[in-house]
Amino acid sequence: MKELSVLFGVYLLSILVLIACTKVVSTPVIELGEQAKVTKINSVNPPISTGKVIVNLSLTTGAKYSLQLINLKGDVVEATGLTADKEVIIKEMDYSDHINGDYSVVLLDVWGKEFKRNITIKK
């Protein structure tokens, strides 16, 4: 019986040592920014271009967005992340490295809401 008590004590002590030596890693907090109330592309000019376009966006200050160029197959060919620092942002985008064709410029917030405008790249 004494051997069983010693064996149980050693077992308990080894469990305590394992618990004490285990490194606790905290889960990182992912900041999604403000809840987007406005997700809108006001304009993309010119709609037919050599690839250089000016995109006028209405956004929610503090919210995070992705501005994507998507081809007709639905593949994202370029993506730019941004956090809105004001309600109206004008971005100059250079898509001239992409082949001629029809594309969609898509504004997507982190909550899944999206807004699309079509453009044609013709060099």
C-alpha positions as CSV (number, residue, x, y, z in Angstrom):
1,M,0.0,0.0,0.0
2,K,2.9,2.3,0.8
3,E,4.3,1.7,-2.7
4,L,1.0,2.7,-4.2
5,S,1.0,6.0,-2.2
6,V,4.6,6.8,-3.3
7,L,3.8,6.0,-6.9
8,F,0.7,8.2,-6.8
9,G,2.8,11.0,-5.2
10,V,5.4,10.7,-7.9
11,Y,2.7,10.7,-10.6
12,L,1.1,13.8,-9.0
13,L,4.4,15.6,-8.7
14,S,5.3,14.9,-12.4
15,I,1.9,16.3,-13.5
16,L,2.5,19.5,-11.4
17,V,6.0,19.9,-12.9
18,L,4.6,19.5,-16.4
19,I,1.9,22.1,-15.8
20,A,4.5,24.5,-14.3
21,C,6.8,24.2,-17.3
22,T,4.2,24.6,-19.9
23,K,4.4,27.9,-21.7
24,V,1.1,29.7,-21.9
25,V,0.6,31.6,-25.2
26,S,-2.0,34.2,-25.3
27,T,-4.3,34.4,-28.3
28,P,-3.6,37.5,-30.3
29,V,-6.4,40.0,-30.7
30,I,-7.2,40.8,-34.3
31,E,-8.4,44.4,-34.6
32,L,-11.1,44.7,-37.3
33,G,-11.4,48.4,-37.0
34,E,-14.7,50.3,-36.9
35,Q,-17.9,48.7,-38.1
36,A,-18.2,50.0,-41.7
37,K,-21.4,51.9,-42.1
38,V,-20.5,53.2,-45.6
39,T,-18.9,51.0,-48.3
40,K,-19.3,52.7,-51.7
41,I,-17.4,53.4,-54.9
42,N,-18.6,56.8,-56.0
43,S,-16.8,56.7,-59.4
44,V,-14.0,55.1,-61.3
45,N,-12.6,57.5,-64.0
46,P,-12.1,57.0,-66.8
47,P,-14.2,53.8,-67.2
48,I,-12.1,52.9,-70.3
49,S,-8.4,53.6,-69.7
50,T,-4.8,52.5,-70.3
51,G,-4.8,51.3,-66.7
52,K,-4.5,54.5,-64.7
53,V,-7.7,55.3,-63.0
54,I,-8.9,57.6,-60.2
55,V,-11.2,55.9,-57.7
56,N,-13.5,58.0,-55.5
57,L,-14.6,56.1,-52.4
58,S,-17.1,56.8,-49.6
59,L,-16.0,55.1,-46.4
60,T,-16.4,55.0,-42.7
61,T,-13.5,56.6,-40.8
62,G,-11.6,53.9,-38.9
63,A,-13.0,51.0,-40.9
64,K,-10.8,48.6,-42.9
65,Y,-11.3,47.9,-46.5
66,S,-9.8,46.0,-49.5
67,L,-9.8,47.6,-53.0
68,Q,-9.5,44.8,-55.5
69,L,-9.2,44.4,-59.3
70,I,-11.0,41.3,-60.5
71,N,-11.0,39.8,-64.0
72,L,-14.0,38.3,-65.8
73,K,-13.1,34.8,-64.4
74,G,-13.5,36.1,-60.9
75,D,-9.8,36.0,-60.1
76,V,-8.4,38.8,-57.9
77,V,-5.5,40.2,-60.0
78,E,-4.6,43.0,-57.6
79,A,-5.6,43.9,-54.1
80,T,-4.8,46.9,-51.9
81,G,-5.7,47.1,-48.2
82,L,-6.7,50.4,-46.6
83,T,-8.0,51.9,-43.4
84,A,-10.2,54.9,-43.9
85,D,-8.8,58.1,-42.3
86,K,-11.6,60.2,-43.7
87,E,-15.1,59.7,-45.2
88,V,-14.2,60.4,-48.8
89,I,-10.9,59.1,-50.2
90,I,-9.7,59.6,-53.8
91,K,-7.1,56.9,-54.8
92,E,-5.0,56.9,-58.0
93,M,-4.6,53.3,-59.1
94,D,-2.3,52.0,-61.8
95,Y,-3.5,48.9,-63.4
96,S,-1.4,49.3,-66.6
97,D,0.6,46.1,-65.9
98,H,-2.5,44.0,-66.6
99,I,-3.6,42.8,-70.0
100,N,-6.3,44.5,-72.0
101,G,-9.8,43.5,-71.0
102,D,-12.8,44.0,-68.8
103,Y,-12.4,44.1,-65.1
104,S,-14.4,44.9,-61.9
105,V,-13.0,47.3,-59.3
106,V,-14.4,45.9,-56.0
107,L,-14.5,47.7,-52.6
108,L,-14.9,45.1,-49.8
109,D,-15.1,45.8,-46.1
110,V,-14.0,43.3,-43.5
111,W,-17.6,42.5,-42.6
112,G,-18.3,41.2,-46.2
113,K,-20.1,44.1,-47.8
114,E,-18.9,44.9,-51.3
115,F,-19.5,47.5,-54.0
116,K,-18.4,47.0,-57.7
117,R,-17.7,49.2,-60.7
118,N,-16.7,47.9,-64.1
119,I,-13.7,49.2,-66.1
120,T,-12.0,48.4,-69.3
121,I,-8.3,48.4,-69.8
122,K,-7.4,49.2,-73.4
123,K,-3.8,50.2,-74.3
